[in-house]
Amino acid sequence: MTTTTYFFEDTTVLLGRSMRHITRSLDTILTVSVMPIALMLLFVYVFGGAIRTGTGHYVNYLLPGILLITITMGISYAAIRLFADMQSGIFERFQSLPIARSSVLWAHVLTSVVSNLISLVLVVLVAVAVGFRTGASGLAWLAVAGVLVLFTLALTWLAIIAGLSAKTADGAGAFSYPIIFLPFVSSAFVPTGTMPGPVRAFADHQPVTSIVNTIRELFARQPVSGSIWTALAWCAGLLVVAYVLAMVAYRRRVR
Amino acid sequence: MTATISVRGLEKSYEDRPVLRGVDFDVARGSIFALLGANGAGKTTVVKILATLLKADAGTAAVDRFDVATQAARVRASISLTGQFAAVDQTLTGRENLVLVARLRHLKGARPLADELLARFLLTDAADRRVATYSGGMRRRLDIAMSLIGDPPVIFLDEPTTGLDPQSRAEVWNSVRQLAGHGTTVLLTTQYLDEAEQLADQIAILHQGRIIAHGTLAELKELFPPAKVEYVEKQPSLEDIFLAITGS
């Protein structure tokens, strides 16, 4: 049947729809950007002076972690928006139309990627204003953007699972709390070397540390170590698992 | 008979709770068919199965000659669904809602199509306002207008007037009558006998997962108990008391 041939067209139309939701209530993007920016200022101007990272300006050390926190705080909106669509009945209207059905989910995922990218740009601009400097090449920036988009994609599919299986709007957003906590137990704020054994073991082997280290190396124009492969493996693995589970949750909704 | 919708032995349970226990009916092309039943009778479940949103446990159903289980994509090209809760996008304007559905139906000339429907449903003045500012009746009219885009031969209206005031209800009834006038087959669910009476060519009563009566209004009236005349003592209303006290 013709529905698969319309996948890109349908996804574009639905992406346009949910992007309008975002541009018409800019508070979402502002809320998502304000928290990480406040956190960044807090660490740079309050705690930063006491933190020994062995590098230059602390904000150069801090920014990669703040970028990941921006994403972890932003993804829950994908779950909330999807849940709202299912509550209102418009999800069912879309599903009863002759469209490529998966485009409804993909539109939400891409909306999350675009709005997170906007938030990330805002955060980087503020970071530059408070002293962030990098000599990274265009290619390195592209690599940073690529890693961030992959991380957003993986976490957004996780958000889709939450949105599809939640019973309440609060429940739809709650899945992100443990994820928001992950950067705090990683190399995002301080080197993991100062942490006690078990905590350090956790910090060294969770996805955020490898991603933070990769972005830090790219910004610092250091040769990227093995951490980029670990980071990509985490992101890709998480993406595949989350996507498969989201499809299972989706099929369960359409019984 | 050319049945546009044909349902045979439909069964559906949620967990262990049976909702449909063998439902059969046919809807003739171009007619209005009312599925009448109380809350929880299974009306919405029937509509969801016919609209390919839900899979039946047993039985078959065909819409516009296509099987809902095996030819779901073809069924979706033939139908449109107006759900129990007006499924319109509150953040978009009325016009944007119509254009959205036109694009998703892959139609050319989405904007003129939207303008035409806005005029037909008396929404032209409100076209560029966000739907969140619409009244319940306007929202439901927009909802029905969205269902008409692309002239699908079959339209499902799931409780189209629940929660509406009498005037909005009359407006919706007019829209539905217009539809059938254009040759569209309409399956509507309702819990109001008078709504079925006003609109439907055929009425089926769904009770505890089965169709317990089926026919035209005249046929069904023969099954009803004869009208009784009773004398009932009427308590004064608050308004009566108020008028008596103030002596006006």
Boltz contact constraints between the chains, C-beta under 6 A:
constraints:
  - contact:
      token1: [A, 1]
      token2: [B, 73]
      max_distance: 6.0
  - contact:
      token1: [A, 3]
      token2: [B, 73]
      max_distance: 6.0
  - contact:
      token1: [A, 13]
      token2: [B, 103]
      max_distance: 6.0
  - contact:
      token1: [A, 13]
      token2: [B, 104]
      max_distance: 6.0
  - contact:
      token1: [A, 17]
      token2: [B, 100]
      max_distance: 6.0
  - contact:
      token1: [A, 21]
      token2: [B, 91]
      max_distance: 6.0
  - contact:
      token1: [A, 24]
      token2: [B, 91]
      max_distance: 6.0
  - contact:
      token1: [A, 89]
      token2: [B, 83]
      max_distance: 6.0
  - contact:
      token1: [A, 89]
      token2: [B, 85]
      max_distance: 6.0
  - contact:
      token1: [A, 89]
      token2: [B, 87]
      max_distance: 6.0
  - contact:
      token1: [A, 90]
      token2: [B, 87]
      max_distance: 6.0
  - contact:
      token1: [A, 90]
      token2: [B, 89]
      max_distance: 6.0
  - contact:
      token1: [A, 92]
      token2: [B, 53]
      max_distance: 6.0
  - contact:
      token1: [A, 92]
      token2: [B, 83]
      max_distance: 6.0
  - contact:
      token1: [A, 93]
      token2: [B, 87]
      max_distance: 6.0
  - contact:
      token1: [A, 95]
      token2: [B, 53]
      max_distance: 6.0
  - contact:
      token1: [A, 96]
      token2: [B, 51]
      max_distance: 6.0
  - contact:
      token1: [A, 96]
      token2: [B, 81]
      max_distance: 6.0
  - contact:
      token1: [A, 97]
      token2: [B, 104]
      max_distance: 6.0
  - contact:
      token1: [A, 98]
      token2: [B, 76]
      max_distance: 6.0
  - contact:
      token1: [A, 98]
      token2: [B, 77]
      max_distance: 6.0
  - contact:
      token1: [A, 99]
      token2: [B, 104]
      max_distance: 6.0
  - contact:
      token1: [A, 255]
      token2: [B, 55]
      max_distance: 6.0
